[in-house]
Amino acid sequence: MAQAPTELTGDQLRRLRETFAGDIVVPTDAAYDGARRLWNAVHDRRPAVIARPSTSAEVASLIRFAREHDLELAVRSGGHSPAGHSTCDGGLVVDLSRMRGVSVDPATRTARANGGALTPDASGYDLTPDARSGHDRRDGDRSAAGRAAG
């Protein structure tokens, strides 16, 4: 993949705004530094755009946009990736923080977590080893997926 620019062109940004109804944050926005910040500050990267989808269809449209414009793509759930996989320089970060929620069906012993679900969204369901043992790890901003993975 070619080195992506640090900012989208005016035409690219216009196209993104036309095809994506969610929140878009670019480097010139006041909220940019807060939106790009990760738990692990060693990964101080500067994406060209951060988009916050609310539905899986919006996620799919963002993936298409990144592919069509040859942008590096990173997906952020809780932002705790030790290796920094939830961000990138010059590309598109898909921030799943608006896609929270957990559902549990005790009858089938099935749990489903949305991509942006955090540990507190799963509280009360007794889903993690710490929850079953009574320990409280106090990692409320960690994604449910990251929590389940350890």
N, CA, C and O atoms as a GROMACS GRO file, in nm:
protein
  600
    1MET      N    1   0.084  -0.117   0.000
    1MET     CA    2   0.000   0.000   0.000
    1MET      C    3   0.089   0.124   0.000
    1MET      O    4   0.191   0.128   0.068
    2ALA      N    5   0.049   0.224  -0.076
    2ALA     CA    6   0.124   0.350  -0.082
    2ALA      C    7   0.113   0.422   0.051
    2ALA      O    8   0.016   0.404   0.126
    3GLN      N    9   0.214   0.506   0.081
    3GLN     CA   10   0.210   0.586   0.203
    3GLN      C   11   0.091   0.680   0.193
    3GLN      O   12   0.082   0.760   0.099
    4ALA      N   13   0.000   0.673   0.286
    4ALA     CA   14  -0.119   0.755   0.284
    4ALA      C   15  -0.088   0.898   0.328
    4ALA      O   16   0.002   0.920   0.410
    5PRO      N   17  -0.161   0.993   0.274
    5PRO     CA   18  -0.140   1.131   0.318
    5PRO      C   19  -0.189   1.150   0.462
    5PRO      O   20  -0.268   1.070   0.512
    6THR      N   21  -0.141   1.255   0.528
    6THR     CA   22  -0.185   1.279   0.665
    6THR      C   23  -0.321   1.347   0.670
    6THR      O   24  -0.384   1.350   0.775
    7GLU      N   25  -0.367   1.402   0.558
    7GLU     CA   26  -0.499   1.462   0.551
    7GLU      C   27  -0.566   1.417   0.422
    7GLU      O   28  -0.500   1.391   0.322
    8LEU      N   29  -0.698   1.409   0.427
    8LEU     CA   30  -0.773   1.378   0.307
    8LEU      C   31  -0.779   1.502   0.219
    8LEU      O   32  -0.773   1.614   0.268
    9THR      N   33  -0.791   1.480   0.088
    9THR     CA   34  -0.814   1.593  -0.001
    9THR      C   35  -0.956   1.644   0.024
    9THR      O   36  -1.039   1.575   0.084
   10GLY      N   37  -0.983   1.764  -0.022
   10GLY     CA   38  -1.118   1.821  -0.009
   10GLY      C   39  -1.222   1.732  -0.074
   10GLY      O   40  -1.331   1.713  -0.020
   11ASP      N   41  -1.190   1.678  -0.192
   11ASP     CA   42  -1.284   1.589  -0.262
   11ASP      C   43  -1.308   1.460  -0.184
   11ASP      O   44  -1.421   1.412  -0.176
   12GLN      N   45  -1.201   1.404  -0.125
   12GLN     CA   46  -1.218   1.281  -0.046
   12GLN      C   47  -1.305   1.307   0.076
   12GLN      O   48  -1.393   1.227   0.107
   13LEU      N   49  -1.280   1.415   0.145
   13LEU     CA   50  -1.358   1.447   0.264
   13LEU      C   51  -1.505   1.473   0.229
   13LEU      O   52  -1.595   1.428   0.299
   14ARG      N   53  -1.527   1.544   0.119
   14ARG     CA   54  -1.665   1.568   0.073
   14ARG      C   55  -1.735   1.436   0.042
   14ARG      O   56  -1.850   1.416   0.081
   15ARG      N   57  -1.666   1.347  -0.027
   15ARG     CA   58  -1.724   1.215  -0.062
   15ARG      C   59  -1.756   1.136   0.065
   15ARG      O   60  -1.861   1.073   0.074
   16LEU      N   61  -1.664   1.138   0.162
   16LEU     CA   62  -1.688   1.066   0.287
   16LEU      C   63  -1.811   1.122   0.358
   16LEU      O   64  -1.895   1.047   0.406
   17ARG      N   65  -1.820   1.254   0.364
   17ARG     CA   66  -1.936   1.315   0.431
   17ARG      C   67  -2.067   1.286   0.358
   17ARG      O   68  -2.173   1.279   0.421
   18GLU      N   69  -2.061   1.268   0.227
   18GLU     CA   70  -2.180   1.234   0.148
   18GLU      C   71  -2.225   1.090   0.170
   18GLU      O   72  -2.344   1.060   0.161
   19THR      N   73  -2.131   1.002   0.198
   19THR     CA   74  -2.164   0.859   0.207
   19THR      C   75  -2.169   0.806   0.349
   19THR      O   76  -2.210   0.691   0.371
   20PHE      N   77  -2.129   0.887   0.447
   20PHE     CA   78  -2.125   0.842   0.586
   20PHE      C   79  -2.191   0.947   0.673
   20PHE      O   80  -2.148   1.062   0.676
   21ALA      N   81  -2.297   0.907   0.744
   21ALA     CA   82  -2.375   1.001   0.825
   21ALA      C   83  -2.321   1.018   0.967
   21ALA      O   84  -2.365   1.107   1.039
   22GLY      N   85  -2.228   0.935   1.007
   22GLY     CA   86  -2.176   0.939   1.144
   22GLY      C   87  -2.078   1.053   1.166
   22GLY      O   88  -2.055   1.137   1.079
   23ASP      N   89  -2.022   1.054   1.286
   23ASP     CA   90  -1.928   1.156   1.328
   23ASP      C   91  -1.794   1.136   1.257
   23ASP      O   92  -1.741   1.024   1.253
   24ILE      N   93  -1.740   1.244   1.202
   24ILE     CA   94  -1.611   1.243   1.133
   24ILE      C   95  -1.521   1.346   1.200
   24ILE      O   96  -1.561   1.461   1.219
   25VAL      N   97  -1.400   1.303   1.236
   25VAL     CA   98  -1.304   1.394   1.300
   25VAL      C   99  -1.178   1.396   1.213
   25VAL      O  100  -1.123   1.291   1.179
   26VAL      N  101  -1.133   1.516   1.178
   26VAL     CA  102  -1.013   1.534   1.096
   26VAL      C  103  -0.913   1.620   1.175
   26VAL      O  104  -0.950   1.682   1.274
   27PRO      N  105  -0.786   1.624   1.130
   27PRO     CA  106  -0.683   1.695   1.206
   27PRO      C  107  -0.712   1.842   1.236
   27PRO      O  108  -0.658   1.895   1.332
   28THR      N  109  -0.794   1.908   1.157
   28THR     CA  110  -0.824   2.049   1.181
   28THR      C  111  -0.934   2.070   1.285
   28THR      O  112  -0.961   2.184   1.324
   29ASP      N  113  -0.999   1.962   1.330
   29ASP     CA  114  -1.105   1.973   1.430
   29ASP      C  115  -1.046   1.986   1.571
   29ASP      O  116  -0.944   1.925   1.602
   30ALA      N  117  -1.111   2.065   1.654
   30ALA     CA  118  -1.066   2.083   1.794
   30ALA      C  119  -1.066   1.951   1.870
   30ALA      O  120  -0.985   1.932   1.960
   31ALA      N  121  -1.155   1.859   1.835
   31ALA     CA  122  -1.167   1.731   1.906
   31ALA      C  123  -1.066   1.626   1.858
   31ALA      O  124  -1.063   1.515   1.911
   32TYR      N  125  -0.983   1.660   1.759
   32TYR     CA  126  -0.895   1.562   1.698
   32TYR      C  127  -0.797   1.497   1.796
   32TYR      O  128  -0.788   1.374   1.800
   33ASP      N  129  -0.726   1.575   1.874
   33ASP     CA  130  -0.625   1.517   1.964
   33ASP      C  131  -0.689   1.422   2.064
   33ASP      O  132  -0.633   1.316   2.091
   34GLY      N  133  -0.803   1.456   2.118
   34GLY     CA  134  -0.871   1.366   2.210
   34GLY      C  135  -0.923   1.242   2.141
   34GLY      O  136  -0.920   1.133   2.198
   35ALA      N  137  -0.970   1.257   2.018
   35ALA     CA  138  -1.025   1.144   1.944
   35ALA      C  139  -0.918   1.044   1.900
   35ALA      O  140  -0.946   0.925   1.887
   36ARG      N  141  -0.797   1.091   1.878
   36ARG     CA  142  -0.692   1.000   1.830
   36ARG      C  143  -0.613   0.937   1.945
   36ARG      O  144  -0.539   0.841   1.923
   37ARG      N  145  -0.628   0.989   2.068
   37ARG     CA  146  -0.551   0.943   2.182
   37ARG      C  147  -0.589   0.800   2.221
   37ARG      O  148  -0.706   0.763   2.221
   38LEU      N  149  -0.487   0.721   2.253
   38LEU     CA  150  -0.507   0.583   2.296
   38LEU      C  151  -0.466   0.566   2.441
   38LEU      O  152  -0.398   0.652   2.498
   39TRP      N  153  -0.508   0.456   2.498
   39TRP     CA  154  -0.469   0.420   2.634
   39TRP      C  155  -0.317   0.409   2.643
   39TRP      O  156  -0.257   0.458   2.738
   40ASN      N  157  -0.254   0.346   2.545
   40ASN     CA  158  -0.110   0.329   2.543
   40ASN      C  159  -0.050   0.446   2.465
   40ASN      O  160  -0.044   0.444   2.342
   41ALA      N  161  -0.004   0.547   2.537
   41ALA     CA  162   0.043   0.671   2.475
   41ALA      C  163   0.169   0.654   2.391
   41ALA      O  164   0.207   0.747   2.320
   42VAL      N  165   0.235   0.540   2.397
   42VAL     CA  166   0.353   0.517   2.315
   42VAL      C  167   0.316   0.519   2.166
   42VAL      O  168   0.401   0.544   2.081
   43HIS      N  169   0.190   0.492   2.135
   43HIS     CA  170   0.142   0.492   1.996
   43HIS      C  171   0.076   0.626   1.966
   43HIS      O  172  -0.046   0.637   1.965
   44ASP      N  173   0.157   0.728   1.941
   44ASP     CA  174   0.111   0.863   1.916
   44ASP      C  175   0.102   0.883   1.765
   44ASP      O  176   0.188   0.946   1.705
   45ARG      N  177  -0.003   0.829   1.707
   45ARG     CA  178  -0.017   0.833   1.562
   45ARG      C  179  -0.121   0.937   1.521
   45ARG      O  180  -0.202   0.981   1.602
   46ARG      N  181  -0.115   0.976   1.396
   46ARG     CA  182  -0.202   1.081   1.344
   46ARG      C  183  -0.277   1.033   1.220
   46ARG      O  184  -0.229   1.048   1.108
   47PRO      N  185  -0.395   0.976   1.242
   47PRO     CA  186  -0.475   0.934   1.127
   47PRO      C  187  -0.526   1.054   1.047
   47PRO      O  188  -0.540   1.163   1.101
   48ALA      N  189  -0.552   1.033   0.920
   48ALA     CA  190  -0.608   1.138   0.835
   48ALA      C  191  -0.753   1.167   0.874
   48ALA      O  192  -0.800   1.280   0.862
   49VAL      N  193  -0.821   1.064   0.920
   49VAL     CA  194  -0.962   1.080   0.958
   49VAL      C  195  -0.999   0.973   1.060
   49VAL      O  196  -0.951   0.860   1.055
   50ILE      N  197  -1.087   1.012   1.152
   50ILE     CA  198  -1.144   0.919   1.250
   50ILE      C  199  -1.294   0.923   1.228
   50ILE      O  200  -1.354   1.030   1.230
   51ALA      N  201  -1.354   0.808   1.209
   51ALA     CA  202  -1.498   0.800   1.185
   51ALA      C  203  -1.562   0.712   1.291
   51ALA      O  204  -1.507   0.609   1.329
   52ARG      N  205  -1.680   0.754   1.339
   52ARG     CA  206  -1.750   0.682   1.445
   52ARG      C  207  -1.884   0.631   1.393
   52ARG      O  208  -1.984   0.703   1.397
   53PRO      N  209  -1.886   0.508   1.344
   53PRO     CA  210  -2.012   0.452   1.294
   53PRO      C  211  -2.104   0.406   1.406
   53PRO      O  212  -2.060   0.385   1.520
   54SER      N  213  -2.232   0.392   1.374
   54SER     CA  214  -2.330   0.341   1.470
   54SER      C  215  -2.388   0.207   1.427
   54SER      O  216  -2.454   0.140   1.507
   55THR      N  217  -2.365   0.167   1.303
   55THR     CA  218  -2.422   0.043   1.251
   55THR      C  219  -2.318  -0.036   1.173
   55THR      O  220  -2.215   0.019   1.132
   56SER      N  221  -2.345  -0.162   1.153
   56SER     CA  222  -2.254  -0.244   1.072
   56SER      C  223  -2.253  -0.198   0.928
   56SER      O  224  -2.150  -0.210   0.861
   57ALA      N  225  -2.364  -0.146   0.877
   57ALA     CA  226  -2.368  -0.094   0.740
   57ALA      C  227  -2.274   0.026   0.726
   57ALA      O  228  -2.208   0.042   0.624
   58GLU      N  229  -2.268   0.111   0.829
   58GLU     CA  230  -2.175   0.224   0.825
   58GLU      C  231  -2.031   0.176   0.830
   58GLU      O  232  -1.945   0.233   0.763
   59VAL      N  233  -2.003   0.072   0.910
   59VAL     CA  234  -1.868   0.016   0.913
   59VAL      C  235  -1.831  -0.032   0.772
   59VAL      O  236  -1.720  -0.006   0.725
   60ALA      N  237  -1.922  -0.102   0.707
   60ALA     CA  238  -1.895  -0.152   0.571
   60ALA      C  239  -1.868  -0.037   0.475
   60ALA      O  240  -1.780  -0.048   0.389
   61SER      N  241  -1.943   0.074   0.487
   61SER     CA  242  -1.920   0.187   0.398
   61SER      C  243  -1.783   0.250   0.422
   61SER      O  244  -1.719   0.296   0.328
   62LEU      N  245  -1.738   0.252   0.548
   62LEU     CA  246  -1.605   0.305   0.579
   62LEU      C  247  -1.494   0.216   0.523
   62LEU      O  248  -1.393   0.265   0.473
   63ILE      N  249  -1.514   0.086   0.532
   63ILE     CA  250  -1.416  -0.008   0.476
   63ILE      C  251  -1.406   0.012   0.325
   63ILE      O  252  -1.296   0.014   0.269
   64ARG      N  253  -1.522   0.027   0.258
   64ARG     CA  254  -1.523   0.052   0.114
   64ARG      C  255  -1.449   0.183   0.082
   64ARG      O  256  -1.369   0.189  -0.012
   65PHE      N  257  -1.476   0.286   0.160
   65PHE     CA  258  -1.412   0.416   0.138
   65PHE      C  259  -1.260   0.402   0.149
   65PHE      O  260  -1.187   0.452   0.064
   66ALA      N  261  -1.213   0.336   0.253
   66ALA     CA  262  -1.068   0.318   0.271
   66ALA      C  263  -1.008   0.242   0.153
   66ALA      O  264  -0.901   0.277   0.104
   67ARG      N  265  -1.076   0.138   0.108
   67ARG     CA  266  -1.026   0.059  -0.004
   67ARG      C  267  -1.022   0.143  -0.132
   67ARG      O  268  -0.923   0.141  -0.205
   68GLU      N  269  -1.130   0.217  -0.157
   68GLU     CA  270  -1.137   0.298  -0.280
   68GLU      C  271  -1.032   0.408  -0.283
   68GLU      O  272  -0.989   0.449  -0.392
   69HIS      N  273  -0.989   0.457  -0.167
   69HIS     CA  274  -0.895   0.568  -0.161
   69HIS      C  275  -0.757   0.526  -0.113
   69HIS      O  276  -0.673   0.610  -0.078
   70ASP      N  277  -0.733   0.396  -0.111
   70ASP     CA  278  -0.603   0.340  -0.075
   70ASP      C  279  -0.553   0.393   0.060
   70ASP      O  280  -0.436   0.428   0.075
   71LEU      N  281  -0.646   0.397   0.158
   71LEU     CA  282  -0.611   0.443   0.293
   71LEU      C  283  -0.585   0.324   0.384
   71LEU      O  284  -0.658   0.224   0.380
   72GLU      N  285  -0.482   0.335   0.466
   72GLU     CA  286  -0.463   0.235   0.570
   72GLU      C  287  -0.584   0.240   0.661
   72GLU      O  288  -0.638   0.348   0.688
   73LEU      N  289  -0.627   0.124   0.710
   73LEU     CA  290  -0.747   0.114   0.793
   73LEU      C  291  -0.711   0.055   0.928
   73LEU      O  292  -0.643  -0.048   0.936
   74ALA      N  293  -0.757   0.119   1.034
   74ALA     CA  294  -0.741   0.066   1.170
   74ALA      C  295  -0.879   0.068   1.235
   74ALA      O  296  -0.957   0.161   1.214
   75VAL      N  297  -0.907  -0.034   1.315
   75VAL     CA  298  -1.035  -0.042   1.385
   75VAL      C  299  -1.008  -0.034   1.534
   75VAL      O  300  -0.927  -0.109   1.588
   76ARG      N  301  -1.077   0.059   1.600
   76ARG     CA  302  -1.061   0.079   1.744
   76ARG      C  303  -1.188   0.034   1.815
   76ARG      O  304  -1.298   0.081   1.787
   77SER      N  305  -1.169  -0.058   1.908
   77SER     CA  306  -1.279  -0.100   1.994
   77SER      C  307  -1.264  -0.026   2.125
   77SER      O  308  -1.338   0.070   2.150
   78GLY      N  309  -1.171  -0.066   2.210
   78GLY     CA  310  -1.147   0.005   2.334
   78GLY      C  311  -1.020   0.088   2.330
   78GLY      O  312  -0.998   0.171   2.419
   79GLY      N  313  -0.935   0.067   2.229
   79GLY     CA  314  -0.812   0.143   2.216
   79GLY      C  315  -0.699   0.094   2.303
   79GLY      O  316  -0.604   0.168   2.330
   80HIS      N  317  -0.707  -0.032   2.347
   80HIS     CA  318  -0.604  -0.086   2.436
   80HIS      C  319  -0.505  -0.179   2.367
   80HIS      O  320  -0.432  -0.251   2.436
   81SER      N  321  -0.500  -0.180   2.237
   81SER     CA  322  -0.408  -0.269   2.167
   81SER      C  323  -0.264  -0.237   2.207
   81SER      O  324  -0.214  -0.130   2.174
   82PRO      N  325  -0.197  -0.329   2.276
   82PRO     CA  326  -0.058  -0.302   2.317
   82PRO      C  327   0.034  -0.275   2.198
   82PRO      O  328   0.131  -0.200   2.210
   83ALA      N  329   0.003  -0.334   2.083
   83ALA     CA  330   0.086  -0.316   1.964
   83ALA      C  331   0.045  -0.193   1.883
   83ALA      O  332   0.110  -0.161   1.784
   84GLY      N  333  -0.062  -0.125   1.922
   84GLY     CA  334  -0.104  -0.005   1.851
   84GLY      C  335  -0.187  -0.030   1.728
   84GLY      O  336  -0.198   0.058   1.642
   85HIS      N  337  -0.248  -0.148   1.716
   85HIS     CA  338  -0.326  -0.182   1.597
   85HIS      C  339  -0.454  -0.100   1.583
   85HIS      O  340  -0.516  -0.102   1.477
   86SER      N  341  -0.496  -0.030   1.689
   86SER     CA  342  -0.622   0.044   1.683
   86SER      C  343  -0.605   0.187   1.633
   86SER      O  344  -0.694   0.270   1.650
   87THR      N  345  -0.491   0.216   1.574
   87THR     CA  346  -0.468   0.347   1.514
   87THR      C  347  -0.369   0.334   1.400
   87THR      O  348  -0.312   0.227   1.376
   88CYS      N  349  -0.348   0.445   1.328
   88CYS     CA  350  -0.254   0.445   1.216
   88CYS      C  351  -0.214   0.589   1.186
   88CYS      O  352  -0.278   0.684   1.231
   89ASP      N  353  -0.108   0.603   1.111
   89ASP     CA  354  -0.067   0.734   1.061
   89ASP      C  355  -0.123   0.752   0.921
   89ASP      O  356  -0.105   0.666   0.834
   90GLY      N  357  -0.192   0.863   0.898
   90GLY     CA  358  -0.235   0.899   0.764
   90GLY      C  359  -0.351   0.820   0.708
   90GLY      O  360  -0.387   0.840   0.592
   91GLY      N  361  -0.410   0.731   0.784
   91GLY     CA  362  -0.518   0.649   0.731
   91GLY      C  363  -0.652   0.680   0.796
   91GLY      O  364  -0.675   0.790   0.846
   92LEU      N  365  -0.739   0.582   0.793
   92LEU     CA  366  -0.875   0.593   0.847
   92LEU      C  367  -0.887   0.505   0.971
   92LEU      O  368  -0.862   0.385   0.965
   93VAL      N  369  -0.926   0.566   1.082
   93VAL     CA  370  -0.954   0.492   1.204
   93VAL      C  371  -1.106   0.480   1.217
   93VAL      O  372  -1.177   0.580   1.218
   94VAL      N  373  -1.154   0.357   1.225
   94VAL     CA  374  -1.295   0.331   1.250
   94VAL      C  375  -1.310   0.310   1.400
   94VAL      O  376  -1.270   0.207   1.454
   95ASP      N  377  -1.367   0.409   1.467
   95ASP     CA  378  -1.383   0.409   1.612
   95ASP      C  379  -1.521   0.353   1.646
   95ASP      O  380  -1.623   0.417   1.619
   96LEU      N  381  -1.524   0.234   1.705
   96LEU     CA  382  -1.650   0.164   1.731
   96LEU      C  383  -1.717   0.205   1.862
   96LEU      O  384  -1.808   0.136   1.909
   97SER      N  385  -1.674   0.315   1.922
   97SER     CA  386  -1.727   0.354   2.054
   97SER      C  387  -1.877   0.382   2.055
   97SER      O  388  -1.937   0.382   2.162
   98ARG      N  389  -1.938   0.404   1.941
   98ARG     CA  390  -2.083   0.425   1.935
   98ARG      C  391  -2.159   0.294   1.914
   98ARG      O  392  -2.282   0.293   1.906
   99MET      N  393  -2.085   0.185   1.906
   99MET     CA  394  -2.147   0.054   1.883
   99MET      C  395  -2.130  -0.034   2.006
   99MET      O  396  -2.070  -0.141   2.001
  100ARG      N  397  -2.184   0.016   2.118
  100ARG     CA  398  -2.174  -0.056   2.244
  100ARG      C  399  -2.298  -0.142   2.263
  100ARG      O  400  -2.398  -0.125   2.193
  101GLY      N  401  -2.291  -0.231   2.355
  101GLY     CA  402  -2.406  -0.313   2.389
  101GLY      C  403  -2.372  -0.460   2.394
  101GLY      O  404  -2.290  -0.510   2.317
  102VAL      N  405  -2.436  -0.527   2.485
  102VAL     CA  406  -2.417  -0.670   2.505
  102VAL      C  407  -2.555  -0.733   2.525
  102VAL      O  408  -2.640  -0.677   2.593
  103SER      N  409  -2.575  -0.848   2.465
  103SER     CA  410  -2.698  -0.923   2.490
  103SER      C  411  -2.659  -1.066   2.527
  103SER      O  412  -2.565  -1.124   2.472
  104VAL      N  413  -2.734  -1.120   2.621
  104VAL     CA  414  -2.707  -1.255   2.668
  104VAL      C  415  -2.836  -1.335   2.666
  104VAL      O  416  -2.940  -1.287   2.711
  105ASP      N  417  -2.829  -1.456   2.613
  105ASP     CA  418  -2.942  -1.548   2.615
  105ASP      C  419  -2.904  -1.664   2.707
  105ASP      O  420  -2.832  -1.755   2.665
  106PRO      N  421  -2.950  -1.661   2.832
  106PRO     CA  422  -2.913  -1.766   2.926
  106PRO      C  423  -2.959  -1.905   2.883
  106PRO      O  424  -2.894  -2.005   2.914
  107ALA      N  425  -3.071  -1.911   2.811
  107ALA     CA  426  -3.124  -2.042   2.770
  107ALA      C  427  -3.028  -2.113   2.675
  107ALA      O  428  -3.010  -2.234   2.684
  108THR      N  429  -2.968  -2.037   2.583
  108THR     CA  430  -2.875  -2.098   2.487
  108THR      C  431  -2.730  -2.078   2.528
  108THR      O  432  -2.638  -2.125   2.460
  109ARG      N  433  -2.710  -2.008   2.640
  109ARG     CA  434  -2.576  -1.978   2.690
  109ARG      C  435  -2.492  -1.908   2.582
  109ARG      O  436  -2.377  -1.943   2.557
  110THR      N  437  -2.556  -1.807   2.520
  110THR     CA  438  -2.495  -1.732   2.412
  110THR      C  439  -2.487  -1.585   2.450
  110THR      O  440  -2.584  -1.527   2.498
  111ALA      N  441  -2.372  -1.526   2.428
  111ALA     CA  442  -2.354  -1.383   2.450
  111ALA      C  443  -2.305  -1.319   2.321
  111ALA      O  444  -2.225  -1.377   2.247
  112ARG      N  445  -2.355  -1.199   2.295
  112ARG     CA  446  -2.312  -1.123   2.179
  112ARG      C  447  -2.275  -0.983   2.226
  112ARG      O  448  -2.351  -0.919   2.299
  113ALA      N  449  -2.158  -0.937   2.183
  113ALA     CA  450  -2.113  -0.802   2.218
  113ALA      C  451  -2.086  -0.724   2.091
  113ALA      O  452  -2.022  -0.774   1.998
  114ASN      N  453  -2.135  -0.603   2.086
  114ASN     CA  454  -2.105  -0.515   1.973
  114ASN      C  455  -1.958  -0.478   1.977
  114ASN      O  456  -1.894  -0.488   2.081
  115GLY      N  457  -1.905  -0.435   1.865
  115GLY     CA  458  -1.762  -0.409   1.852
  115GLY      C  459  -1.708  -0.304   1.946
  115GLY      O  460  -1.589  -0.309   1.980
  116GLY      N  461  -1.789  -0.210   1.989
  116GLY     CA  462  -1.743  -0.105   2.078
  116GLY      C  463  -1.779  -0.127   2.224
  116GLY      O  464  -1.758  -0.039   2.307
  117ALA      N  465  -1.833  -0.245   2.255
  117ALA     CA  466  -1.874  -0.273   2.393
  117ALA      C  467  -1.753  -0.273   2.486
  117ALA      O  468  -1.648  -0.329   2.454
  118LEU      N  469  -1.771  -0.210   2.600
  118LEU     CA  470  -1.666  -0.205   2.702
  118LEU      C  471  -1.701  -0.297   2.817
  118LEU      O  472  -1.814  -0.344   2.827
  119THR      N  473  -1.606  -0.321   2.903
  119THR     CA  474  -1.626  -0.413   3.015
  119THR      C  475  -1.752  -0.383   3.094
  119THR      O  476  -1.826  -0.476   3.125
  120PRO      N  477  -1.782  -0.257   3.128
  120PRO     CA  478  -1.906  -0.232   3.205
  120PRO      C  479  -2.034  -0.272   3.131
  120PRO      O  480  -2.136  -0.302   3.194
  121ASP      N  481  -2.030  -0.272   2.998
  121ASP     CA  482  -2.148  -0.312   2.921
  121ASP      C  483  -2.181  -0.459   2.943
  121ASP      O  484  -2.295  -0.501   2.924
  122ALA      N  485  -2.082  -0.538   2.983
  122ALA     CA  486  -2.102  -0.680   3.008
  122ALA      C  487  -2.120  -0.711   3.156
  122ALA      O  488  -2.139  -0.826   3.194
  123SER      N  489  -2.113  -0.607   3.239
  123SER     CA  490  -2.126  -0.632   3.383
  123SER      C  491  -2.266  -0.682   3.414
  123SER      O  492  -2.364  -0.646   3.348
  124GLY      N  493  -2.274  -0.763   3.513
  124GLY     CA  494  -2.402  -0.821   3.551
  124GLY      C  495  -2.434  -0.951   3.481
  124GLY      O  496  -2.533  -1.016   3.513
  125TYR      N  497  -2.350  -0.990   3.386
  125TYR     CA  498  -2.374  -1.113   3.312
  125TYR      C  499  -2.282  -1.227   3.355
  125TYR      O  500  -2.298  -1.339   3.307
  126ASP      N  501  -2.186  -1.201   3.444
  126ASP     CA  502  -2.098  -1.306   3.494
  126ASP      C  503  -2.023  -1.375   3.380
  126ASP      O  504  -2.018  -1.498   3.372
  127LEU      N  505  -1.966  -1.294   3.291
  127LEU     CA  506  -1.904  -1.350   3.169
  127LEU      C  507  -1.753  -1.369   3.177
  127LEU      O  508  -1.698  -1.447   3.100
  128THR      N  509  -1.685  -1.300   3.269
  128THR     CA  510  -1.540  -1.307   3.272
  128THR      C  511  -1.491  -1.384   3.394
  128THR      O  512  -1.563  -1.392   3.494
  129PRO      N  513  -1.372  -1.441   3.387
  129PRO     CA  514  -1.320  -1.513   3.504
  129PRO      C  515  -1.317  -1.426   3.629
  129PRO      O  516  -1.349  -1.473   3.738
  130ASP      N  517  -1.278  -1.297   3.615
  130ASP     CA  518  -1.274  -1.209   3.731
  130ASP      C  519  -1.413  -1.187   3.789
  130ASP      O  520  -1.429  -1.179   3.911
  131ALA      N  521  -1.514  -1.177   3.702
  131ALA     CA  522  -1.650  -1.158   3.752
  131ALA      C  523  -1.694  -1.280   3.832
  131ALA      O  524  -1.759  -1.268   3.936
  132ARG      N  525  -1.659  -1.398   3.783
  132ARG     CA  526  -1.700  -1.520   3.853
  132ARG      C  527  -1.625  -1.538   3.984
  132ARG      O  528  -1.678  -1.599   4.077
  133SER      N  529  -1.501  -1.485   3.993
  133SER     CA  530  -1.424  -1.503   4.116
  133SER      C  531  -1.447  -1.390   4.215
  133SER      O  532  -1.400  -1.395   4.329
  134GLY      N  533  -1.520  -1.286   4.171
  134GLY     CA  534  -1.548  -1.174   4.259
  134GLY      C  535  -1.443  -1.064   4.256
  134GLY      O  536  -1.454  -0.967   4.330
  135HIS      N  537  -1.340  -1.078   4.172
  135HIS     CA  538  -1.237  -0.975   4.161
  135HIS      C  539  -1.285  -0.864   4.069
  135HIS      O  540  -1.354  -0.890   3.970
  136ASP      N  541  -1.249  -0.742   4.100
  136ASP     CA  542  -1.286  -0.626   4.020
  136ASP      C  543  -1.158  -0.567   3.962
  136ASP      O  544  -1.078  -0.509   4.036
  137ARG      N  545  -1.137  -0.580   3.833
  137ARG     CA  546  -1.014  -0.532   3.770
  137ARG      C  547  -1.018  -0.383   3.738
  137ARG      O  548  -0.917  -0.326   3.700
  138ARG      N  549  -1.132  -0.321   3.752
  138ARG     CA  550  -1.150  -0.177   3.729
  138ARG      C  551  -1.092  -0.132   3.595
  138ARG      O  552  -1.020  -0.032   3.588
  139ASP      N  553  -1.124  -0.204   3.493
  139ASP     CA  554  -1.078  -0.164   3.360
  139ASP      C  555  -1.198  -0.129   3.274
  139ASP      O  556  -1.222  -0.191   3.170
  140GLY      N  557  -1.274  -0.031   3.318
  140GLY     CA  558  -1.398   0.006   3.254
  140GLY      C  559  -1.387   0.062   3.115
  140GLY      O  560  -1.487   0.064   3.043
  141ASP      N  561  -1.269   0.107   3.073
  141ASP     CA  562  -1.258   0.158   2.937
  141ASP      C  563  -1.196   0.054   2.842
  141ASP      O  564  -1.167   0.085   2.727
  142ARG      N  565  -1.178  -0.065   2.890
  142ARG     CA  566  -1.126  -0.174   2.807
  142ARG      C  567  -1.242  -0.239   2.732
  142ARG      O  568  -1.350  -0.256   2.789
  143SER      N  569  -1.221  -0.274   2.606
  143SER     CA  570  -1.328  -0.334   2.528
  143SER      C  571  -1.366  -0.471   2.583
  143SER      O  572  -1.284  -0.540   2.643
  144ALA      N  573  -1.491  -0.508   2.562
  144ALA     CA  574  -1.536  -0.639   2.606
  144ALA      C  575  -1.458  -0.749   2.534
  144ALA      O  576  -1.426  -0.852   2.593
  145ALA      N  577  -1.426  -0.726   2.405
  145ALA     CA  578  -1.348  -0.825   2.331
  145ALA      C  579  -1.207  -0.838   2.390
  145ALA      O  580  -1.157  -0.949   2.408
  146GLY      N  581  -1.145  -0.725   2.419
  146GLY     CA  582  -1.012  -0.728   2.481
  146GLY      C  583  -1.015  -0.791   2.618
  146GLY      O  584  -0.922  -0.861   2.656
  147ARG      N  585  -1.120  -0.767   2.691
  147ARG     CA  586  -1.136  -0.824   2.825
  147ARG      C  587  -1.149  -0.976   2.818
  147ARG      O  588  -1.090  -1.048   2.897
  148ALA      N  589  -1.228  -1.021   2.721
  148ALA     CA  590  -1.247  -1.165   2.705
  148ALA      C  591  -1.119  -1.234   2.660
  148ALA      O  592  -1.092  -1.349   2.695
  149ALA      N  593  -1.038  -1.162   2.580
  149ALA     CA  594  -0.915  -1.218   2.531
  149ALA      C  595  -0.806  -1.223   2.638
  149ALA      O  596  -0.708  -1.297   2.625
  150GLY      N  597  -0.824  -1.145   2.743
  150GLY     CA  598  -0.726  -1.148   2.853
  150GLY      C  599  -0.643  -1.031   2.852
  150GLY      O  600  -0.555  -1.018   2.938
   0.00000   0.00000   0.00000
